Structure formats: structure tokens, C-alpha cells
């Protein structure tokens, strides 16, 4: 092997790693919309969790990426530690798919159909299709599909280039001696762990081992311990991703390490015992590409069979190694974890959950401020202001996170939802601000000892009832993605708008009859304006909920048609108009 073979090998290795990287990223984006539903189906059931981890890793071709996602999910509260353990076990089996794909390069036959199974035969076709999809399509999903095909073609071309370049090593004495040294299981295991730790991918590490196997110098006795060590080395990525996370996320990363270390110790011990007592002839034979794939799969399946019944033990072990802190603040959940940005659909799902918490906080502030108009207390006022500050905090972290998310390659649907979510959280924040405005009106009434007339109080209570109803409908629409509730918001908002104009006219008439003081009248007008603004923000939220669910429609055209042509809208509008009619207040007053 001369310097030119060495340079060729480096080029092949670079293409191999680059192809694996871009293929994995594109697969992750392409499967992203399904990752959300897979996550939603997770339960504490061991088998379902195991199959979920296996499925996700088989799709995105990286157990490291899956484990990093799991660490992020646990850190964000999307997944429990118990669920994470089962998913991590499944990920270890799912990662063996890559070795089987790479083993196709070892096919040797003159049969046309068998020859077509060789990557060197079909990857050029995939590369051409990939280039067409990537360069000539404006659809992001097709772009990602093109990148998957290009990444796979690059990966396989790199593998072929490496195999050809290292074939000359068969005649190099030092290379033979190196793998003779790896006949020592401990050295082989350490070599596999170090190599995988450096490149942070067990799939890539197994691919490199398969490329070296074409020299005929890699025996099964040397390959199997290296494969075992690769499982330990791949834990580096998850451990690095757990830096700065909460305790449960650190435990999830430690589960990955513990699982692989315990599995390696047990099966390496069994391997050594078999080697010493029986010394099978197979161990001294040259390893084939398919043989390495079989060994990789068998080892990971055996580890899972060993550890799956002991998942509760693993959970207790990592809790013992990373104990709970006496200071509760140390264990608080991180609201939005940037690790989730690598899987935009999951990051968006988390944003929606945090936005739901934000809306709950904003709604509580509003409901308390409505109470304060009738029964003011300093404790209630403090609670309202605390919640308003909390809502501001939510808006800050959500806005910055959604902006970061938009810089990643995400689907058009996810991009549209992120933009709508930004508008929605602005409405949440405005509702909490208006809640403080209402509180200030209540404080002005109390501090200046002002009193509204009986009819003004009844009218205000009527409007408050309408506001409470539109708030509840809006919460149902957003929290449950309930389009029926969302469609009820718009006619109620129109009814509140009509009611506000009617109440404003009645107030002016009371001022003319001197039934209400001018100073109290100013406060009443402020309350009226703030309540009407709240209904408009609720309407904006509901419209965006509809827009997200019906992403292919023109929202403004939809609303215009609904108001002008929709009989149901008109019926609901009239229903609310009668329900919150000022005449009912006059009857109560009389």
C-alpha cells in the first residue's frame, strides 16, 4: 500500500462519513412528521418502547441521534425515564440495519439480478434520481428524499473506495500483526470503543471494520470484541448531549452507557470463556461483511434480551448514581431544550405544550382580574401580576426558540405552524396585559372610593359572562385543537362587539341623566374597551387554530364566506346576541 492508496482510503472514508451524515439528517427531517405520532404512542410498556426505539433508529440510521433525542425528550418532560430506558434498548438493535446495508457490497455473483443487488450497480441510479429531486424540485419533502438518495449513494461509493484502497493492506506485515494483537479481547474492545468514541457513530465504525474485512486479515476472534467495544464508544454522543440538562436527562444518558457497559462485560466474559474452553475454529477464520453484520445484530439482540427484564434495575442504578438534589430548584424542568431543534416536529410539539401552559397562565390572570372588579384584594392583585410576569417569560423563551427553529430545515407545514404559533403567543401575552389593565381599573375604583350605578354593574357582569364564555371556547379550541369550538368564537366575538356598542350608548345616556359620575364613567369606559379587546384576541387565536388545521385554505376568504354565506354562523351570532342582550339586564334591574 503506497501513499496514493492511503490518500484514496482517506477520501473514501471522508465520503463514507459525509454520506452517512447527510443521509441521516435528511432521513430525520423526512420522517419528522411521523416521529411526533410515534412519540405520542409511547407508553411504559416495555415492548412498545423497545419497538419504538428500534423503528426510529432503523429509519434515521443512528442510535446516537435517537439517544440524543431521548435525552432531549426526558429533559423537556416529554418522556419519562422508564420510557427512555426501553427506547434506548430498541435503538441499539435498530442501528444494526446499517451494517446489513453495507454488507451488500460483498455480493459476488455473475447472475444479472444478483449483480443488481450490489450497491455499485444500483447506487448510480439512486444518485441520478437524488440529483433530480434535489436540484429540480421546489418541494421540501422531495428535496429531503433527494438528499437521502444522494447520501446513500455517497456512503456506498465511499465504502467501495475504502475497500479497494485497503485491499493492499493484506500484504502488509504490520497490518497483520495489528489484528493479531486484537485477538486479545480486551484490546479489541478498547480499540472499538476508542474509534467509535472519536467518530461518534457505531454504524460508521462497523462500516470501517467491514471495509477492513475485505483484506482477509480481520478474523472473527478480532472482530467480535471490536464490535462489543463500539457499543460503548457510541455512548459518548449521548453523554455530551446531557451536559447542562436536568437530572432525569443525565440519567437517560447514563442508562445508555450502563446498558452497553453491562452488556459488553457479560457477553465479553462469555466470549472469553468460550474461546479458552472450546477455541472454535470460526474465531480464527476471516470475517466476511455479512458475518460482521450478523455478529453486530446478534450482540445487540443478546444485550437487549439480557437487560430488558432488568430495566427496573437500570432505573434504580442510574437514580443511585445521579441522586435527587435536596434543592428542588436543581431538578426543575428546562422549558425548551435546544437539543430538540435537531428534530423540528418534536421541537414544535414541545413549543405547543409550553404555549398551552402559557395560555393557562394568561387565562387564570384574566379570570382573577374579572373577580377583582367585583371583590378586590391585594392577594388577588399580587397573583395577577405574578402571572402576567410569568406569561412575559413564556413569550420570551417561546419567541426566541421559534425563531431558532425557523432557521432549521423544516417542512412547509411546520414552518407555517411555527409562524402562526408566534402570532398566537402574542395574543396570549396581550390578554395577560389586558388582565393587568382590568386590575388597575379595579384598584382605581377602590382607591378613589368610586361606585358604578346598579345598571352599570349589571351590564358589566353581563359582558364579563360573555368574556368568560369566549375565553373558555378559545381555550378548548387551542388546547384540544377543537375546530367546532374555534368556529363558535367568531360569532360570539361579533356579538360582544355589538353588545359593547350598545352598552357604550347606554352609558352615555346615564351620564346625560346624571345617574353616574364622570370619574366612575371613565373607569367603566376603560373596562368596556379592555373587555372588547380581549374578545378580539380570543378571535385571533381561534382563527389561527383554524388556519393551522386547514393550512391549504385562504383564511380571510374562509372567514368572509363564513360570515356572509354560512347559515350556522348567523344562527350562532343571533343566539349569542339574544343570550347577552342588555334587555335581560333591564328586566333584572326592574
C-alpha positions in Angstrom: 0.0 0.0 0.0 1.6 3.3 -1.1 0.9 6.9 -0.3 -1.7 7.1 -3.1 -3.7 4.2 -1.8 -3.6 5.8 1.6 -4.9 9.1 0.2 -7.6 7.1 -1.6 -8.5 5.4 1.6 -8.8 8.8 3.4 -11.0 10.1 0.5 -13.2 7.1 0.7 -13.5 7.4 4.5 -14.4 11.1 4.2 -17.1 10.3 1.6 -18.4 7.4 3.7 -18.8 9.6 6.8 -20.2 12.6 4.9 -22.7 10.4 3.1 -23.8 8.8 6.3 -24.2 12.2 8.0 -26.3 13.9 5.2 -28.4 10.8 4.7 -29.1 10.6 8.5 -30.1 14.2 8.7 -32.3 14.0 5.7 -34.0 10.8 6.9 -34.6 12.6 10.3 -36.3 15.5 8.6 -38.2 13.3 6.2 -39.5 11.1 8.9 -40.1 14.1 11.3 -43.8 14.3 10.9 -44.1 10.6 11.8 -41.7 11.0 14.8 -44.3 13.1 16.5 -47.0 10.4 16.3 -44.5 7.7 17.3 -43.7 9.7 20.4 -47.4 10.2 21.2 -47.9 6.4 21.2 -45.1 5.8 23.7 -46.3 4.1 26.9 -44.4 2.5 29.8 -45.0 -0.9 28.1 -41.5 -2.3 27.6 -42.1 -3.9 24.2 -43.8 -0.9 22.7 -41.0 1.4 23.9 -38.4 -1.1 22.6 -40.1 -1.3 19.1 -40.4 2.5 19.0 -36.6 2.9 19.6 -35.9 0.2 17.1 -38.2 1.7 14.4 -36.9 5.3 14.8 -33.3 4.2 14.7 -33.9 1.9 11.7 -35.4 4.9 9.9 -32.8 7.6 10.8 -29.8 5.1 10.8 -28.3 6.4 14.0 -28.6 5.1 17.5 -26.6 8.1 18.7 -29.2 10.5 17.2 -32.1 8.6 18.7 -30.4 8.6 22.2 -29.7 12.3 21.9 -33.4 12.9 21.1 -34.4 10.7 24.0 -32.1 12.8 26.3 -33.8 15.9 25.0 -37.3 14.4 25.5 -36.6 13.5 29.1 -35.0 16.9 29.7 -38.2 18.6 28.4 -40.6 16.3 30.3 -41.9 14.7 27.0 -40.8 11.3 28.1 -40.3 9.6 31.5 -37.0 7.9 32.5 -38.8 4.5 32.4 -39.9 5.1 28.8 -36.4 6.3 27.8 -34.8 3.0 29.0 -36.9 0.9 26.7 -36.4 3.2 23.7 -32.6 3.2 24.2 -32.6 -0.6 24.2 -34.5 -0.6 20.9 -32.2 1.9 19.4 -29.2 -0.4 19.9 -31.0 -3.1 17.7 -32.2 -0.6 15.2 -28.6 0.7 14.5 -27.6 -2.7 13.1 -29.6 -2.1 9.9 -26.7 0.0 8.5 -24.3 -3.0 8.8 -26.7 -5.1 6.7 -27.0 -2.5 4.0 -23.2 -2.2 3.9 -22.8 -6.0 3.6 -24.4 -5.8 0.2 -21.1 -4.6 -1.2 -19.8 -8.2 -0.6 -22.2 -9.8 -3.0 -20.3 -11.8 -5.6 -22.2 -13.5 -8.5 -22.4 -13.4 -12.3 -26.2 -13.6 -12.2 -27.7 -10.3 -13.5 -30.4 -10.0 -10.8 -27.9 -10.8 -8.0 -25.4 -8.3 -9.5 -28.2 -5.6 -9.4 -28.3 -6.0 -5.6 -24.7 -4.8 -5.4 -24.6 -1.1 -4.4 -22.1 -0.4 -7.2 -24.9 -1.4 -9.6 -27.9 0.4 -8.2 -26.4 3.4 -6.4 -25.6 5.3 -9.6 -29.3 5.1 -10.4 -30.3 6.3 -6.9 -27.7 9.2 -7.3 -29.3 10.3 -10.6 -32.8 10.3 -9.1 -31.5 12.1 -6.0 -29.9 14.8 -8.0 -33.1 15.3 -10.0 -35.2 15.5 -6.8 -32.7 17.8 -5.0 -31.9 20.2 -7.8 -35.2 20.5 -9.8 -37.9 20.2 -7.2 -39.2 23.0 -5.1 -41.0 20.6 -2.7 -39.0 20.3 0.6 -40.1 16.7 1.1 -38.8 15.8 -2.4 -35.6 17.7 -1.6 -35.0 15.7 1.5 -35.8 12.5 -0.4 -33.1 13.5 -3.0 -30.6 14.1 -0.2 -31.4 10.7 1.3 -30.6 9.0 -2.1 -27.5 11.2 -2.6 -26.3 10.5 0.9 -26.8 6.7 0.5 -25.0 6.8 -2.9 -22.1 8.8 -1.4 -22.0 6.5 1.6 -21.8 3.4 -0.6 -19.3 4.9 -3.0 -17.1 5.8 -0.1 -17.4 2.2 1.2 -16.3 0.8 -2.2 -13.4 3.3 -2.4 -12.2 2.4 1.1 -12.4 -1.3 0.3 -10.4 -1.0 -2.9 -7.8 1.2 -1.2 -7.2 -1.0 1.9 -7.1 -4.3 -0.1 -3.4 -3.8 -0.5 -3.0 -4.0 3.3 -3.4 -7.8 3.1 0.3 -8.0 2.2 1.5 -5.5 4.9 3.1 -7.4 7.8 2.4 -4.6 10.3 -1.3 -4.6 9.5 -1.5 -8.4 10.0 0.3 -8.0 13.3 -2.1 -5.3 14.4 -5.1 -7.6 14.0 -3.2 -10.4 15.7 -2.9 -8.1 18.7 -6.6 -7.5 18.5 -7.1 -11.2 19.1 -6.8 -10.1 22.7 -10.4 -9.4 23.5 -9.7 -6.6 25.9 -7.5 -4.7 23.4 -10.1 -5.3 20.7 -12.9 -4.0 22.8 -10.9 -0.9 23.8 -10.0 -0.3 20.1 -13.6 -0.4 19.1 -14.7 1.9 21.9 -12.0 4.5 21.1 -12.6 4.5 17.4 -16.4 4.9 17.8 -15.9 7.5 20.5 -13.9 9.6 18.1 -16.2 9.4 15.1 -19.3 9.2 17.4 -21.2 6.7 15.3 -21.2 2.9 15.8 -22.8 2.5 12.4 -19.8 4.2 10.8 -17.4 2.3 13.0 -18.9 -1.0 11.9 -18.7 0.2 8.3 -15.0 0.9 8.6 -14.5 -2.6 10.2 -16.4 -4.1 7.2 -14.2 -2.2 4.8 -11.0 -3.6 6.5 -12.5 -7.1 6.5 -12.1 -7.3 2.7 -8.3 -7.7 3.3 -9.0 -11.1 4.8 -6.8 -10.2 7.8 -9.7 -9.5 10.2 -10.7 -12.7 12.0 -14.0 -13.2 13.8 -11.9 -13.5 17.0 -10.7 -10.0 16.5 -13.9 -8.5 15.0 -16.4 -9.6 17.7 -14.6 -7.8 20.7 -14.2 -4.7 18.5 -18.0 -4.7 17.8 -18.6 -5.0 21.5 -16.4 -2.0 22.2 -18.1 0.0 19.5 -21.3 -0.1 21.6 -19.5 1.6 24.5 -17.9 4.2 22.2 -21.2 5.3 20.8 -22.3 6.4 24.3 -20.0 9.5 24.0 -22.6 11.4 22.0 -25.4 10.9 24.5 -23.1 11.8 27.4 -22.0 15.0 25.7 -25.7 15.9 24.9 -26.6 15.5 28.6 -24.3 18.3 29.7 -26.4 21.2 31.2 -29.6 19.1 31.4 -31.7 18.2 34.4 -31.1 15.1 36.5 -33.5 12.8 34.6 -31.9 13.7 31.3 -28.4 12.9 32.7 -29.9 9.6 34.0 -31.2 8.8 30.5 -27.7 9.3 29.0 -26.2 7.2 31.9 -28.8 4.4 31.1 -27.3 4.2 27.6 -23.8 3.9 29.0 -24.8 1.4 31.8 -26.8 -0.7 29.3 -23.8 -1.1 26.9 -21.1 -1.4 29.6 -23.0 -4.2 31.5 -23.9 -5.9 28.2 -20.4 -5.8 27.0 -18.9 -7.0 30.3 -21.3 -10.0 30.4 -21.0 -11.1 26.8 -17.3 -10.4 26.5 -16.8 -12.6 29.6 -18.9 -15.4 27.9 -16.8 -14.9 24.7 -13.5 -15.3 26.6 -14.8 -18.4 28.4 -15.9 -20.0 25.1 -12.6 -19.0 23.5 -10.5 -20.5 26.3 -12.5 -23.7 26.8 -13.5 -24.6 23.2 -11.5 -22.3 20.9 -13.9 -22.6 18.0 -12.4 -22.8 14.5 -14.8 -20.0 13.4 -12.9 -17.4 15.5 -9.7 -17.9 13.5 -11.4 -17.6 10.2 -11.5 -14.3 8.2 -14.7 -12.3 8.9 -16.9 -11.5 6.0 -19.1 -8.4 5.6 -22.2 -10.4 6.2 -20.6 -12.2 9.1 -19.8 -8.8 10.8 -23.4 -7.7 10.2 -24.6 -10.9 11.8 -22.3 -10.5 14.8 -23.3 -6.9 15.3 -27.0 -7.8 15.3 -26.6 -10.9 17.5 -24.6 -9.0 20.1 -27.2 -6.1 20.3 -30.1 -8.5 20.5 -28.4 -10.6 23.2 -27.7 -7.4 25.2 -31.3 -6.4 24.9 -32.6 -9.9 25.9 -30.3 -9.7 29.0 -31.2 -6.2 30.1 -34.9 -5.8 29.1 -36.1 -7.8 32.1 -33.7 -5.7 34.3 -35.0 -2.3 33.1 -36.2 -1.5 36.6 -32.8 -2.4 38.0 -31.2 0.0 35.4 -33.6 2.8 36.5 -32.7 2.3 40.2 -29.0 2.1 39.3 -28.9 5.5 37.5 -31.1 7.1 40.2 -28.5 5.9 42.7 -25.6 7.2 40.6 -27.4 10.6 40.0 -29.4 11.1 43.2 -32.1 13.7 43.6 -30.9 17.0 45.0 -32.3 18.4 48.2 -32.7 21.7 46.4 -35.9 21.4 44.3 -34.7 24.1 42.0 -31.9 21.9 40.8 -34.4 19.4 39.5 -36.7 21.9 37.7 -37.5 21.1 34.1 -35.8 23.1 31.3 -38.7 24.7 29.5 -37.4 24.4 25.9 -34.4 22.2 25.1 -32.3 23.3 22.1 -31.4 19.6 21.6 -34.9 19.1 20.2 -34.1 21.6 17.4 -32.5 18.7 15.6 -36.0 17.1 15.2 -38.1 20.2 14.3 -41.5 18.3 14.5 -40.8 17.3 18.1 -39.5 20.8 18.9 -42.7 22.3 17.5 -44.7 19.8 19.6 -42.9 20.9 22.7 -43.5 24.6 21.8 -47.2 23.9 21.6 -47.2 22.3 25.0 -45.3 25.2 26.6 -47.7 27.6 24.7 -50.6 25.7 26.3 -49.1 26.3 29.8 -48.7 30.0 28.8 -52.4 30.2 27.8 -53.5 28.6 31.1 -51.4 31.1 33.0 -52.8 34.0 31.0 -56.4 32.8 31.3 -56.0 32.5 35.1 -54.7 36.0 35.3 -57.7 37.2 33.3 -60.3 35.3 35.4 -58.7 36.7 38.6 -58.8 40.2 37.2 -62.5 39.8 36.4 -63.1 38.7 40.0 -61.1 41.8 41.2 -63.7 44.1 39.6 -66.3 42.8 42.0 -64.2 41.8 45.0 -60.7 43.3 45.0 -58.0 42.0 47.3 -54.2 42.7 47.5 -53.6 38.9 47.4 -55.5 38.6 44.1 -53.7 41.7 42.7 -50.3 40.1 43.5 -51.3 36.8 41.9 -52.4 38.6 38.7 -49.2 40.5 38.4 -47.1 37.4 39.1 -49.0 35.5 36.3 -48.5 38.4 33.9 -44.7 38.3 34.5 -44.8 34.6 34.0 -46.6 35.0 30.7 -44.0 37.5 29.6 -41.3 35.0 30.4 -43.1 32.3 28.4 -43.3 34.7 25.4 -39.6 35.5 25.6 -38.5 31.9 25.6 -41.1 30.7 23.0 -40.4 33.6 20.6 -36.6 33.1 20.6 -37.0 29.3 20.3 -39.4 29.5 17.4 -37.1 31.9 15.6 -34.2 29.5 16.1 -36.5 26.7 14.9 -37.2 28.6 11.7 -33.5 28.7 10.8 -33.5 24.9 10.6 -34.7 22.9 7.6 -38.3 22.2 8.4 -41.4 21.3 6.3 -43.7 23.9 4.9 -46.5 22.8 7.2 -44.3 23.0 10.3 -42.9 26.4 9.2 -46.5 27.7 8.7 -47.5 26.4 12.2 -44.4 28.0 13.8 -45.4 31.3 12.3 -49.0 31.0 13.5 -47.8 30.0 16.9 -45.7 33.2 17.1 -48.9 35.2 16.5 -50.9 33.1 19.0 -48.4 33.6 21.8 -48.6 37.4 21.2 -52.3 37.2 21.7 -51.8 35.2 25.0 -49.4 37.9 26.2 -51.8 40.7 25.2 -54.6 39.0 27.2 -52.4 39.0 30.3 -51.6 42.6 29.8 -55.3 43.5 29.5 -55.9 41.5 32.7 -53.5 43.9 34.4 -55.4 46.8 32.9 -58.6 45.5 34.4 -56.9 45.1 37.7 -55.7 48.7 37.6 -59.3 49.8 36.9 -60.4 47.8 40.0 -57.7 49.4 42.0 -58.8 52.9 40.8 -62.4 52.2 41.9 -61.2 51.0 45.3 -58.6 53.7 45.9 -60.9 56.6 44.9 -63.9 55.0 46.5 -65.8 55.2 43.2 -69.0 53.3 42.6 -70.8 52.3 39.5 -74.6 52.6 39.2 -76.6 49.4 39.7 -77.5 49.2 36.0 -73.8 49.7 35.0 -72.8 46.9 37.4 -75.4 44.6 35.8 -74.3 45.4 32.3 -70.6 44.9 33.2 -71.5 41.5 34.7 -73.3 40.5 31.5 -70.3 41.4 29.4 -68.0 39.6 31.8 -70.1 36.4 31.4 -69.7 36.7 27.6 -65.9 37.2 28.0 -65.7 34.1 30.3 -67.5 32.1 27.7 -65.4 33.2 24.8 -62.2 32.6 26.8 -63.4 29.0 27.6 -64.2 28.3 24.0 -60.8 29.7 22.9 -59.0 27.5 25.5 -60.9 24.4 24.3 -60.1 25.3 20.6 -56.4 25.7 21.3 -55.8 23.0 23.9 -57.7 20.3 22.1 -57.4 21.6 18.5 -61.2 21.7 18.6 -62.4 23.3 15.3 -66.1 23.3 16.4 -65.2 25.4 19.5 -63.0 27.6 17.3 -65.8 28.3 14.9 -68.1 29.3 17.8 -65.6 32.1 18.9 -66.1 34.3 15.9 -69.9 34.8 16.1 -69.5 35.3 19.9 -66.8 38.0 19.3 -69.2 39.7 16.8 -72.0 39.6 19.4 -69.6 41.0 22.1 -68.7 43.8 19.7 -72.3 44.7 19.2 -73.0 44.4 22.9 -70.1 46.8 23.7 -71.5 49.5 21.3 -74.9 49.1 22.9 -73.5 49.4 26.4 -71.4 52.4 25.4 -74.6 54.1 24.2 -76.5 53.3 27.4 -73.6 54.6 29.5 -73.7 58.0 27.6 -77.4 58.1 28.3 -76.8 57.5 32.1 -74.2 60.4 32.1 -76.8 62.7 30.5 -79.3 61.7 33.2 -76.6 62.2 35.8 -77.1 58.7 37.1 -73.3 58.0 37.0 -70.3 60.2 38.0 -68.0 61.3 35.2 -64.9 59.8 37.1 -66.6 56.4 37.5 -67.7 56.7 33.9 -64.1 56.9 32.7 -63.2 53.7 34.6 -66.3 52.0 33.1 -65.3 53.0 29.6 -61.8 51.6 30.2 -63.2 48.3 31.4 -65.6 48.2 28.4 -62.7 48.8 26.0 -60.4 46.2 27.6 -63.0 43.5 27.6 -63.8 44.1 24.0 -60.1 43.9 23.1 -59.9 40.6 25.0 -62.6 39.1 22.8 -60.7 40.2 19.7 -57.6 38.5 20.9 -59.6 35.3 21.5 -61.0 35.6 18.0 -57.4 36.0 16.6 -56.3 32.8 18.5 -59.3 30.8 17.2 -58.7 32.0 13.6 -55.1 30.9 13.8 -56.2 27.5 15.2 -58.4 27.1 12.2 -55.6 28.3 9.9 -53.2 25.7 11.3 -55.7 22.9 10.9 -56.8 23.9 7.5 -53.4 25.0 6.1 -54.4 24.8 2.5 -57.2 27.4 2.7 -57.2 31.2 2.4 -58.1 32.2 6.0 -59.5 35.6 5.1 -61.6 34.2 2.3 -62.8 31.5 4.6 -63.9 34.0 7.3 -65.6 36.2 4.7 -67.5 33.3 3.3 -68.4 32.0 6.8 -69.9 35.4 7.8 -71.7 36.1 4.5 -72.8 32.6 3.4 -72.7 30.4 6.5 -76.2 30.0 8.0 -74.7 28.3 11.1 -72.5 31.4 11.7 -75.6 33.7 11.5 -77.6 31.4 13.8 -74.8 31.3 16.4 -74.4 35.1 16.2 -78.1 35.7 16.8 -78.1 33.1 19.6 -75.3 34.9 21.4 -76.9 38.3 20.7 -80.1 37.1 22.4 -78.2 35.4 25.2 -76.3 38.5 26.1 -79.0 41.1 25.4 -79.0 44.2 27.5 -82.8 43.9 27.8 -82.3 41.0 30.1 -80.3 43.3 32.4 -83.1 45.9 32.4 -85.5 43.1 33.5 -83.3 42.2 36.4 -82.9 45.8 37.4 -86.6 46.4 37.3 
